[in-house]
Amino acid sequence: MNQTIRILAALAEPTRFEAMRLLWDGREHCVCELMKVLDKGQSTMSRHMTALKKAGLVVDRRDAQWVRYRRNPDLPSFVVTLIEAAFKNAKESKNLPARRACRKAA
């Protein structure tokens, strides 16, 4: 699988997308902070962060019992452009009317 597809697949999951938004500021964030902001348990957050790490989007550092994550500072410029476009599009999409679910025929 090529790098672009791995990145898009990792970001397609809403929790991972929101985690990347939080990490996009370039600072380190403790996994406990991500858990609190995203309202996720430790095992769920750990699984999502592992997926982002495998995609090459984040780097981590162990700090006692916690793991601290930050955006990978070595992301290629095309990846940065791709992610920033996704964030911008998501922000603009929030202003669109909500889609209504299709009803099954009775």
N, C-alpha and C positions, 0 to 999 in steps of 0.2 A: 504494500500500500504506500503511495507516495505521501510526502510530508503534508501537502495541502489537504488531502483527504483525511489524514489522521487528525489534523487540527480541527477541521470542520466537524468530524465525527465527535471529537472530544467536546467541542463547544455546543453541539446540538442538544445536549442535556441541560435543562434549565438551571439546575443547581450549580453545575460546573461553569456555565456562562456567567452566572451572578458572582461566583467565587472569583472568576477572572476579572470581572469588573472591579471588585474590591482590591484585587492585587495589582491592578493596572497603574496605581499610583507609584509603583516601584519600591515602596517600603516593605519591610518584613511584617507579616501578620501571623500571629500565633493561631494554631488550629482552633484553640478555644474561642478566639474572637470570631473566626469564620463560623464556628458552630452556633454561637449566640446570634450573630447577625442573620444567618440564613435559617435559623431554627431547625438545625439538623443534629442528630446524635453523633457521637464520636466515630462509630464504625462506618456510618454512612458518609460522613465527611472524609474520613480516611480513604475510603474507596474512591470517592470522586477526585480527591487530590492525587491519588496514585494514577488515575487516568490522565489527569492534566500533566503530571510529571512524565509519564510514558510518551505523551504527545510532544514533549519538549517545551511546553509552555511555561512551566514553573520549575524553580529549584527549591530545595529545602535544606534546613539546618536543624539538627537536634539540639535542644536546649533543655537539659535535665529531662523531665518526663514529657515535655512538650516538643512539638515540631513546629518550626517557623517556616512559612512559605513566602516567596516573593516571585514576581514576574521574572522570567529568564532574561537576564540583561543582554544575552547574545542572540536574541531573536533576529532573524533576517528582516530586512526592511519590508519585503513583500508580506511577511507574516504580520508585522505591526500594522501595515496598511489594511490588510484583510480584517484583522480583529477590530481596529478602530472603525472601519466601515460597518461591521456587524453591530458594534455598540451604538453607533449613530443611528443605524436603521432601526434597532430595537427601541431606542428612545423615541424616534418619530412614530413608530408603530403603536406605541402606547396611547397616542392621541386618536387613533382610528377607532371607530365604533366596534364594540365587541361582536364577534361572530356568533350567530345563534346555531345551536346544534340541530341537526336534521332529526326530524321525528320519524319513527318507524310507522309504516302504514298499518292501520288497525285491521 
